[in-house]
Amino acid sequence: MKIKTKQNKRHELEIKQLQHDLQLAKIELAQREFQLNQQRLELTNKNEILQEKVHELNHQNQILNARLNNIMAVNMLI
């Protein structure tokens, strides 16, 4: 009877340890998911800012090309 009781206690302790380890793993996973989501948001924001800059630079390039074409056209007339 004592042997079964010791085995049962050992088994219960192992189960509790595994449950504890599982809870720790779940917490760590949740923290990592949070960090990944934060990084994803930061990268998305940076990407949007860079896309706006590219759009603005393309627009400025078009304006400069139009000015250059006008200057060249005027010089051709002279």
mmCIF file of the C-alpha atoms, coordinates in Angstrom:
data_MODEL
# 
_entry.id   MODEL 
# 
loop_
_atom_site.group_PDB 
_atom_site.id 
_atom_site.type_symbol 
_atom_site.label_atom_id 
_atom_site.label_alt_id 
_atom_site.label_comp_id 
_atom_site.label_asym_id 
_atom_site.label_entity_id 
_atom_site.label_seq_id 
_atom_site.pdbx_PDB_ins_code 
_atom_site.Cartn_x 
_atom_site.Cartn_y 
_atom_site.Cartn_z 
_atom_site.occupancy 
_atom_site.B_iso_or_equiv 
_atom_site.pdbx_formal_charge 
_atom_site.auth_seq_id 
_atom_site.auth_comp_id 
_atom_site.auth_asym_id 
_atom_site.auth_atom_id 
_atom_site.pdbx_PDB_model_num 
ATOM 1  C CA . MET A 1 1  ? 0.000  0.000  0.000   1.00 0.00 ? 1  MET A CA 1 
ATOM 2  C CA . LYS A 1 2  ? 2.819  2.392  0.820   1.00 0.00 ? 2  LYS A CA 1 
ATOM 3  C CA . ILE A 1 3  ? 4.518  1.690  -2.507  1.00 0.00 ? 3  ILE A CA 1 
ATOM 4  C CA . LYS A 1 4  ? 1.397  2.653  -4.447  1.00 0.00 ? 4  LYS A CA 1 
ATOM 5  C CA . THR A 1 5  ? 1.006  5.778  -2.367  1.00 0.00 ? 5  THR A CA 1 
ATOM 6  C CA . LYS A 1 6  ? 4.598  6.830  -3.047  1.00 0.00 ? 6  LYS A CA 1 
ATOM 7  C CA . GLN A 1 7  ? 4.172  6.082  -6.738  1.00 0.00 ? 7  GLN A CA 1 
ATOM 8  C CA . ASN A 1 8  ? 0.905  8.016  -6.804  1.00 0.00 ? 8  ASN A CA 1 
ATOM 9  C CA . LYS A 1 9  ? 2.511  10.989 -5.073  1.00 0.00 ? 9  LYS A CA 1 
ATOM 10 C CA . ARG A 1 10 ? 5.453  10.898 -7.464  1.00 0.00 ? 10 ARG A CA 1 
ATOM 11 C CA . HIS A 1 11 ? 3.060  10.650 -10.402 1.00 0.00 ? 11 HIS A CA 1 
ATOM 12 C CA . GLU A 1 12 ? 1.006  13.581 -9.079  1.00 0.00 ? 12 GLU A CA 1 
ATOM 13 C CA . LEU A 1 13 ? 4.169  15.648 -8.635  1.00 0.00 ? 13 LEU A CA 1 
ATOM 14 C CA . GLU A 1 14 ? 5.255  14.859 -12.188 1.00 0.00 ? 14 GLU A CA 1 
ATOM 15 C CA . ILE A 1 15 ? 1.834  15.862 -13.494 1.00 0.00 ? 15 ILE A CA 1 
ATOM 16 C CA . LYS A 1 16 ? 1.926  19.119 -11.528 1.00 0.00 ? 16 LYS A CA 1 
ATOM 17 C CA . GLN A 1 17 ? 5.441  19.856 -12.815 1.00 0.00 ? 17 GLN A CA 1 
ATOM 18 C CA . LEU A 1 18 ? 4.340  19.203 -16.393 1.00 0.00 ? 18 LEU A CA 1 
ATOM 19 C CA . GLN A 1 19 ? 1.295  21.432 -15.934 1.00 0.00 ? 19 GLN A CA 1 
ATOM 20 C CA . HIS A 1 20 ? 3.526  24.149 -14.514 1.00 0.00 ? 20 HIS A CA 1 
ATOM 21 C CA . ASP A 1 21 ? 5.978  23.800 -17.414 1.00 0.00 ? 21 ASP A CA 1 
ATOM 22 C CA . LEU A 1 22 ? 3.083  23.975 -19.865 1.00 0.00 ? 22 LEU A CA 1 
ATOM 23 C CA . GLN A 1 23 ? 1.791  27.178 -18.266 1.00 0.00 ? 23 GLN A CA 1 
ATOM 24 C CA . LEU A 1 24 ? 5.264  28.725 -18.481 1.00 0.00 ? 24 LEU A CA 1 
ATOM 25 C CA . ALA A 1 25 ? 5.510  27.739 -22.136 1.00 0.00 ? 25 ALA A CA 1 
ATOM 26 C CA . LYS A 1 26 ? 2.098  29.297 -22.833 1.00 0.00 ? 26 LYS A CA 1 
ATOM 27 C CA . ILE A 1 27 ? 3.149  32.540 -21.129 1.00 0.00 ? 27 ILE A CA 1 
ATOM 28 C CA . GLU A 1 28 ? 6.404  32.649 -23.086 1.00 0.00 ? 28 GLU A CA 1 
ATOM 29 C CA . LEU A 1 29 ? 4.541  32.003 -26.332 1.00 0.00 ? 29 LEU A CA 1 
ATOM 30 C CA . ALA A 1 30 ? 2.079  34.802 -25.577 1.00 0.00 ? 30 ALA A CA 1 
ATOM 31 C CA . GLN A 1 31 ? 4.956  37.185 -24.872 1.00 0.00 ? 31 GLN A CA 1 
ATOM 32 C CA . ARG A 1 32 ? 6.690  36.263 -28.114 1.00 0.00 ? 32 ARG A CA 1 
ATOM 33 C CA . GLU A 1 33 ? 3.476  36.704 -30.086 1.00 0.00 ? 33 GLU A CA 1 
ATOM 34 C CA . PHE A 1 34 ? 3.046  40.142 -28.513 1.00 0.00 ? 34 PHE A CA 1 
ATOM 35 C CA . GLN A 1 35 ? 6.617  41.086 -29.448 1.00 0.00 ? 35 GLN A CA 1 
ATOM 36 C CA . LEU A 1 36 ? 6.108  39.858 -33.005 1.00 0.00 ? 36 LEU A CA 1 
ATOM 37 C CA . ASN A 1 37 ? 2.897  41.853 -33.320 1.00 0.00 ? 37 ASN A CA 1 
ATOM 38 C CA . GLN A 1 38 ? 4.682  44.967 -32.043 1.00 0.00 ? 38 GLN A CA 1 
ATOM 39 C CA . GLN A 1 39 ? 7.485  44.473 -34.571 1.00 0.00 ? 39 GLN A CA 1 
ATOM 40 C CA . ARG A 1 40 ? 4.940  43.872 -37.325 1.00 0.00 ? 40 ARG A CA 1 
ATOM 41 C CA . LEU A 1 41 ? 3.209  47.161 -36.464 1.00 0.00 ? 41 LEU A CA 1 
ATOM 42 C CA . GLU A 1 42 ? 6.499  49.054 -36.411 1.00 0.00 ? 42 GLU A CA 1 
ATOM 43 C CA . LEU A 1 43 ? 7.560  47.624 -39.764 1.00 0.00 ? 43 LEU A CA 1 
ATOM 44 C CA . THR A 1 44 ? 4.159  48.362 -41.277 1.00 0.00 ? 44 THR A CA 1 
ATOM 45 C CA . ASN A 1 45 ? 4.397  51.973 -40.116 1.00 0.00 ? 45 ASN A CA 1 
ATOM 46 C CA . LYS A 1 46 ? 7.941  52.315 -41.468 1.00 0.00 ? 46 LYS A CA 1 
ATOM 47 C CA . ASN A 1 47 ? 6.832  50.793 -44.765 1.00 0.00 ? 47 ASN A CA 1 
ATOM 48 C CA . GLU A 1 48 ? 3.952  53.268 -45.068 1.00 0.00 ? 48 GLU A CA 1 
ATOM 49 C CA . ILE A 1 49 ? 6.280  56.192 -44.340 1.00 0.00 ? 49 ILE A CA 1 
ATOM 50 C CA . LEU A 1 50 ? 8.766  54.973 -46.950 1.00 0.00 ? 50 LEU A CA 1 
ATOM 51 C CA . GLN A 1 51 ? 6.004  54.500 -49.525 1.00 0.00 ? 51 GLN A CA 1 
ATOM 52 C CA . GLU A 1 52 ? 4.834  58.074 -48.922 1.00 0.00 ? 52 GLU A CA 1 
ATOM 53 C CA . LYS A 1 53 ? 8.392  59.332 -49.375 1.00 0.00 ? 53 LYS A CA 1 
ATOM 54 C CA . VAL A 1 54 ? 8.788  57.373 -52.611 1.00 0.00 ? 54 VAL A CA 1 
ATOM 55 C CA . HIS A 1 55 ? 5.495  58.781 -53.910 1.00 0.00 ? 55 HIS A CA 1 
ATOM 56 C CA . GLU A 1 56 ? 6.557  62.314 -53.013 1.00 0.00 ? 56 GLU A CA 1 
ATOM 57 C CA . LEU A 1 57 ? 9.966  61.864 -54.644 1.00 0.00 ? 57 LEU A CA 1 
ATOM 58 C CA . ASN A 1 58 ? 8.355  60.469 -57.806 1.00 0.00 ? 58 ASN A CA 1 
ATOM 59 C CA . HIS A 1 59 ? 6.070  63.491 -57.903 1.00 0.00 ? 59 HIS A CA 1 
ATOM 60 C CA . GLN A 1 60 ? 9.014  65.868 -57.450 1.00 0.00 ? 60 GLN A CA 1 
ATOM 61 C CA . ASN A 1 61 ? 10.881 64.010 -60.189 1.00 0.00 ? 61 ASN A CA 1 
ATOM 62 C CA . GLN A 1 62 ? 7.945  64.484 -62.567 1.00 0.00 ? 62 GLN A CA 1 
ATOM 63 C CA . ILE A 1 63 ? 7.861  68.209 -61.794 1.00 0.00 ? 63 ILE A CA 1 
ATOM 64 C CA . LEU A 1 64 ? 11.613 68.547 -62.365 1.00 0.00 ? 64 LEU A CA 1 
ATOM 65 C CA . ASN A 1 65 ? 11.364 66.614 -65.639 1.00 0.00 ? 65 ASN A CA 1 
ATOM 66 C CA . ALA A 1 66 ? 8.556  68.892 -66.797 1.00 0.00 ? 66 ALA A CA 1 
ATOM 67 C CA . ARG A 1 67 ? 10.622 71.971 -65.924 1.00 0.00 ? 67 ARG A CA 1 
ATOM 68 C CA . LEU A 1 68 ? 13.642 70.547 -67.710 1.00 0.00 ? 68 LEU A CA 1 
ATOM 69 C CA . ASN A 1 69 ? 11.539 69.807 -70.795 1.00 0.00 ? 69 ASN A CA 1 
ATOM 70 C CA . ASN A 1 70 ? 10.211 73.381 -70.727 1.00 0.00 ? 70 ASN A CA 1 
ATOM 71 C CA . ILE A 1 71 ? 13.717 74.826 -70.423 1.00 0.00 ? 71 ILE A CA 1 
ATOM 72 C CA . MET A 1 72 ? 14.922 72.634 -73.284 1.00 0.00 ? 72 MET A CA 1 
ATOM 73 C CA . ALA A 1 73 ? 11.958 73.670 -75.430 1.00 0.00 ? 73 ALA A CA 1 
ATOM 74 C CA . VAL A 1 74 ? 12.631 77.351 -74.769 1.00 0.00 ? 74 VAL A CA 1 
ATOM 75 C CA . ASN A 1 75 ? 16.326 76.900 -75.591 1.00 0.00 ? 75 ASN A CA 1 
ATOM 76 C CA . MET A 1 76 ? 15.392 75.189 -78.874 1.00 0.00 ? 76 MET A CA 1 
ATOM 77 C CA . LEU A 1 77 ? 13.362 78.260 -79.837 1.00 0.00 ? 77 LEU A CA 1 
ATOM 78 C CA . ILE A 1 78 ? 16.221 80.655 -79.177 1.00 0.00 ? 78 ILE A CA 1 
# 
